[in-house]
Amino acid sequence: MSGTWTTKPSGDRLAICGWIVSGLVTAFLLIDATMKLLALPIVLEMNGQIGFPGAAMARELGIILLVCTVLYIVPRTTALGAILLTGYLGGAIATHLRVGSPLVTHTLFGVFLGLFIWGGLYLRDARIRELIPFRSGV
């Protein structure tokens, strides 16, 4: 029985799904960067709990996150943005490990976010799919 359920998704469908995933991740990152740039009280409180006190530190992290996210948004620099965001998230993961944050909800959140960053890029960019091929069978 052949039909739409048994066929491979076309490149167009993959790209649309990838842009949706990337759009959602980008929206989250831009909101997070904005909250840091505004040094909202909740950001200052949470940053203080993990050892990053002060509005200046929050704003610096916000600028770094904003630059990395903008690089991720621009098609010409999207791979560089994904790489830099991976580094940024690695720092967040290390920080949460250092302070003993809950594993699934805090420490691994950066891993989950990174999977969405790269997953969206993987779905929307055939060059990334060629670099990281997932093959079924032998």
SVG drawing of the C-alpha trace seen along z (x, -y; Angstrom):
<svg xmlns="http://www.w3.org/2000/svg" viewBox="-2 -47 33 50">
<polyline fill="none" stroke="black" stroke-width="0.4" points="0.0,0.0 1.6,-3.2 0.4,-6.7 1.5,-9.8 2.1,-7.8 4.8,-5.7 6.7,-8.2 9.6,-10.2 8.9,-13.9 9.9,-16.1 12.6,-18.7 10.0,-21.4 8.1,-19.8 11.4,-19.4 12.3,-23.0 8.9,-24.2 9.1,-22.1 12.7,-23.4 11.7,-27.0 8.8,-26.5 11.2,-24.9 13.8,-27.5 11.2,-30.3 10.0,-29.0 13.6,-28.7 14.5,-32.1 11.4,-33.7 12.4,-32.1 16.0,-33.2 15.0,-36.8 12.7,-37.0 15.4,-35.7 18.0,-38.1 15.5,-41.0 14.8,-40.1 18.5,-40.1 19.1,-43.4 16.4,-45.0 17.8,-43.4 14.4,-42.5 14.2,-41.7 13.4,-38.0 16.6,-37.8 18.7,-39.5 17.3,-37.2 17.9,-34.0 21.3,-35.1 22.2,-35.9 21.2,-32.3 23.7,-30.8 26.5,-33.2 26.1,-35.9 25.2,-39.0 24.3,-42.4 22.6,-44.1 25.9,-44.5 26.4,-40.8 22.8,-40.2 23.2,-42.8 26.5,-41.4 24.9,-37.9 21.9,-39.5 24.2,-41.1 26.1,-37.8 22.8,-35.9 21.4,-38.5 24.4,-38.6 24.5,-34.7 20.7,-34.6 20.9,-37.3 23.7,-35.2 21.4,-32.2 18.6,-34.1 20.6,-35.4 20.7,-32.6 24.2,-33.4 25.6,-33.0 23.1,-30.5 25.7,-27.7 28.0,-30.1 25.1,-31.2 24.2,-27.6 27.8,-26.9 28.0,-30.0 24.6,-29.3 25.9,-25.8 28.9,-27.3 26.6,-29.7 24.4,-26.9 27.4,-24.8 28.3,-27.6 24.8,-27.6 24.9,-23.8 28.2,-24.0 26.9,-26.7 23.9,-24.7 26.0,-21.6 28.3,-23.7 25.5,-25.0 23.7,-21.7 20.5,-22.7 17.9,-20.1 19.0,-17.9 16.0,-17.7 14.4,-21.1 17.5,-23.3 20.8,-21.6 19.5,-19.7 17.4,-22.6 20.4,-23.8 20.7,-20.4 17.1,-20.4 17.3,-23.9 20.4,-22.9 18.6,-20.0 15.9,-22.3 18.5,-24.8 20.3,-22.1 17.1,-20.1 15.5,-23.2 18.7,-23.9 19.0,-20.2 15.5,-20.1 15.7,-23.4 19.2,-23.1 20.2,-20.2 23.9,-21.0 23.6,-20.3 21.8,-17.0 24.7,-16.1 27.2,-16.9 25.3,-14.9 23.7,-12.0 21.3,-9.7 21.1,-6.5 18.7,-3.6 19.9,-0.1 23.4,1.0"/>
</svg>
